[in-house]
């Protein structure tokens, strides 16, 4: 199964690029207010990382066996992919909020 080690990371990056393309086309967040978008997404990522770290230290969260992960760890039981997943989650939520807020106006 060589070659799938970075599959999840590649798919996360592709998904984030897709969100950026949607955002660019619809002018929802990053291309309207870049600083507010970066602060919003970064703040959410930090909160979720703290949540993850607490879960890891409590023994609730763990990496497990996952051949599709890169193997690069940001900390004990915290794979690099988690950071990009949290960016994807937070950015997607912001875009959905902006989209529906715009539609309701």
C-alpha positions in Angstrom: 0.0 0.0 0.0 2.9 2.3 -0.7 1.9 5.8 -1.9 -1.2 6.2 0.2 0.6 7.7 3.2 -0.3 11.3 2.3 -3.7 10.5 0.7 -5.8 12.1 3.5 -3.6 15.2 3.7 -3.8 15.6 -0.1 -7.6 15.3 0.0 -7.8 17.8 2.8 -5.7 20.3 0.9 -7.8 19.7 -2.3 -10.9 20.3 -0.3 -9.6 23.5 1.2 -8.6 24.7 -2.3 -12.2 23.9 -3.4 -13.5 26.1 -0.5 -11.1 28.9 -1.5 -12.4 28.7 -5.1 -16.1 28.8 -3.9 -15.2 31.7 -1.6 -13.5 33.5 -4.5 -16.4 33.1 -6.8 -19.1 34.0 -4.2 -17.1 36.6 -2.3 -18.2 35.2 1.0 -15.3 35.7 3.5 -11.6 35.6 2.6 -12.0 37.8 -0.5 -14.3 40.3 1.3 -12.6 40.6 4.7 -9.3 38.7 4.7 -8.1 39.7 8.2 -11.5 38.9 9.8 -11.6 35.5 8.0 -8.1 34.6 9.1 -8.8 35.6 12.7 -12.1 33.7 12.7 -10.8 30.5 11.3 -7.6 30.6 13.3 -9.5 31.2 16.6 -11.8 28.2 15.9 -8.8 26.1 15.0 -7.0 27.0 18.3 -10.2 26.2 20.3 -10.5 22.8 18.6 -6.7 22.1 19.0 -7.1 22.8 22.8 -10.1 20.4 22.8 -8.0 17.8 21.0 -5.1 18.2 23.4 -7.4 17.8 26.4 -9.0 14.7 24.8 -5.5 13.2 24.1 -4.2 13.9 27.6 -7.4 12.3 29.1 -6.9 9.2 26.9 -10.1 9.9 25.0 -8.6 10.7 21.6 -5.9 8.6 20.0 -4.4 8.3 16.5 -4.8 4.5 16.0 -3.6 2.7 12.9 -4.2 4.7 9.8 -2.1 3.9 6.7 -3.6 6.9 4.9 -2.0 9.4 7.3 1.4 10.9 6.6 2.9 9.8 10.0 3.9 13.4 10.8 2.9 14.3 14.3 2.4 17.8 15.8 2.3 16.2 19.2 1.6 12.9 20.9 -1.3 11.3 19.1 -1.9 14.6 17.1 -1.3 14.0 13.4 -0.5 16.8 11.0 -3.8 16.1 9.1 -5.8 17.1 12.2 -4.7 20.7 11.8 -5.8 20.8 8.1 -9.1 19.0 9.0 -9.8 21.7 11.6 -9.0 24.5 9.1 -11.4 22.8 6.6 -14.1 22.4 9.2 -13.8 26.0 10.5 -13.6 27.6 7.0 -16.5 25.5 5.7 -18.6 26.6 8.7 -17.7 30.2 8.1 -18.6 30.0 4.4 -21.9 28.2 5.1 -22.8 30.9 7.7 -21.9 33.7 5.3 -23.8 32.1 2.5 -27.0 31.6 4.5 -26.7 35.0 6.1 -26.5 36.6 2.7 -29.5 34.6 1.4 -31.6 35.7 4.4 -31.0 39.4 3.8 
